Amino acid sequence: MTTPTPPSAFPDVEALVVDILEADSALSTALVTVEPPSDFNGTTAAVLVNRRGGAWVGELHVDQPLIELEVYGPTKQAAHVLANSARRALMAAAGNRYGTNLITEVEEQDGPRWLPDYLYSAANRYVTVLKVFIDVY
């Protein structure tokens, strides 16, 4: 039996998550992106998507990235509502195929928590981390 080798390039999970979140109507008024625009100050509705690690499991042919969602809103309450919407949308992706990738499971690693932002001093920000299990074909 041969051992599966890791792909030469992992799936662009950040772009995949952006697409999933942008398709959700509860997030239609928010900016969903990997990098904020240059004029971003942390006071508008936004979800920033970042891969914060994870691992390739060769024998399963699965990528298990840790996805951090930094969620901003004009108020703390608005940011909280948006954080829960983003979290729900990503968790609902489990069991769905996106191109050649199948998301089999989404596990919350660190639920939405209020976290001061030292880059944007006026920001209302919640951060959550989810582990996404992706079968790579």
C-alpha positions as CSV (number, residue, x, y, z in Angstrom):
1,M,0.0,0.0,0.0
2,T,1.4,3.4,-0.9
3,T,1.1,6.3,1.4
4,P,-0.7,9.4,0.0
5,T,1.6,12.3,-0.4
6,P,0.6,15.8,0.5
7,P,-0.6,17.9,-2.4
8,S,2.0,20.2,-4.0
9,A,-0.3,23.1,-2.9
10,F,-2.9,23.1,-0.3
11,P,-6.4,24.3,-1.3
12,D,-6.7,28.1,-0.9
13,V,-8.9,27.6,2.2
14,E,-9.0,31.4,2.9
15,A,-10.6,32.0,-0.6
16,L,-12.9,29.1,-0.1
17,V,-14.1,30.4,3.3
18,V,-14.6,33.9,1.8
19,D,-16.8,32.4,-0.9
20,I,-18.8,30.5,1.6
21,L,-19.4,33.5,3.8
22,E,-20.1,35.8,0.9
23,A,-22.9,33.5,-0.2
24,D,-24.7,33.7,3.1
25,S,-27.5,36.3,3.1
26,A,-26.9,37.2,6.8
27,L,-23.4,38.5,5.8
28,S,-24.6,40.4,2.7
29,T,-23.9,43.8,4.2
30,A,-20.5,43.0,5.5
31,L,-17.1,43.1,3.8
32,V,-15.7,39.6,3.7
33,T,-12.1,39.4,2.7
34,V,-8.6,38.2,3.5
35,E,-7.1,41.6,3.5
36,P,-8.9,44.8,4.5
37,P,-8.8,47.8,2.1
38,S,-6.3,50.5,2.9
39,D,-9.0,52.8,4.3
40,F,-10.3,50.2,6.7
41,N,-10.5,51.5,10.3
42,G,-12.3,48.6,12.1
43,T,-15.6,50.4,12.6
44,T,-17.5,48.9,9.7
45,A,-19.1,45.5,9.3
46,A,-16.4,43.2,8.1
47,V,-15.1,39.6,8.4
48,L,-11.4,39.0,7.9
49,V,-10.5,35.4,7.1
50,N,-7.1,34.0,8.0
51,R,-5.6,30.6,8.0
52,R,-3.8,30.3,11.4
53,G,-2.2,26.9,11.0
54,G,-3.6,23.4,10.9
55,A,-2.1,20.2,9.5
56,W,-2.1,17.8,6.5
57,V,-3.1,14.3,7.5
58,G,-1.5,12.2,4.7
59,E,-3.2,8.8,5.5
60,L,-6.6,10.5,5.3
61,H,-5.8,12.9,2.5
62,V,-7.3,15.7,4.6
63,D,-6.3,19.2,5.2
64,Q,-7.3,20.5,8.7
65,P,-6.7,24.2,8.7
66,L,-7.4,26.5,11.7
67,I,-9.5,29.4,10.4
68,E,-9.6,32.6,12.3
69,L,-12.5,35.0,11.7
70,E,-11.8,38.5,12.9
71,V,-15.3,40.2,12.9
72,Y,-15.8,43.9,13.1
73,G,-18.9,46.0,13.5
74,P,-19.9,49.7,14.1
75,T,-20.9,48.7,17.6
76,K,-20.0,45.9,20.0
77,Q,-23.5,44.4,19.7
78,A,-23.4,44.5,15.8
79,A,-19.9,42.9,15.8
80,H,-21.3,40.1,18.1
81,V,-24.3,39.4,15.9
82,L,-22.1,39.4,12.8
83,A,-19.6,37.0,14.5
84,N,-22.3,34.6,15.3
85,S,-23.6,34.8,11.7
86,A,-20.1,34.1,10.3
87,R,-19.6,31.2,12.6
88,R,-23.0,29.7,11.8
89,A,-22.4,30.1,8.0
90,L,-19.0,28.3,8.2
91,M,-20.3,25.5,10.5
92,A,-23.1,25.0,8.0
93,A,-20.6,24.3,5.3
94,A,-19.9,20.8,6.7
95,G,-21.1,18.1,4.3
96,N,-20.8,20.3,1.3
97,R,-18.5,20.0,-1.8
98,Y,-16.9,23.1,-3.2
99,G,-15.1,22.3,-6.5
100,T,-12.8,19.4,-5.8
101,N,-12.9,19.9,-2.0
102,L,-15.3,18.3,0.4
103,I,-15.8,20.0,3.8
104,T,-16.6,17.0,6.1
105,E,-16.6,18.8,9.4
106,V,-16.2,22.1,11.1
107,E,-15.2,22.3,14.7
108,E,-15.1,25.4,16.9
109,Q,-11.8,25.7,18.6
110,D,-12.3,29.1,20.3
111,G,-15.8,30.6,20.2
112,P,-16.5,34.3,19.5
113,R,-14.7,36.4,22.1
114,W,-14.3,40.1,22.5
115,L,-10.7,41.1,21.7
116,P,-9.3,44.6,21.7
117,D,-7.6,45.5,18.4
118,Y,-4.4,47.3,18.7
119,L,-4.2,48.2,15.0
120,Y,-7.6,49.8,14.9
121,S,-8.1,51.6,18.2
122,A,-11.8,52.4,17.6
123,A,-12.7,48.8,16.5
124,N,-15.4,46.6,17.9
125,R,-13.9,43.2,17.3
126,Y,-14.8,39.6,18.0
127,V,-12.4,36.7,17.1
128,T,-13.3,33.0,16.7
129,V,-11.2,30.1,15.5
130,L,-12.7,27.1,13.7
131,K,-11.0,23.9,12.5
132,V,-12.2,22.9,9.0
133,F,-11.7,19.3,7.8
134,I,-11.3,19.3,4.0
135,D,-11.0,16.1,1.9
136,V,-8.7,17.1,-0.9
137,Y,-9.2,15.3,-4.2
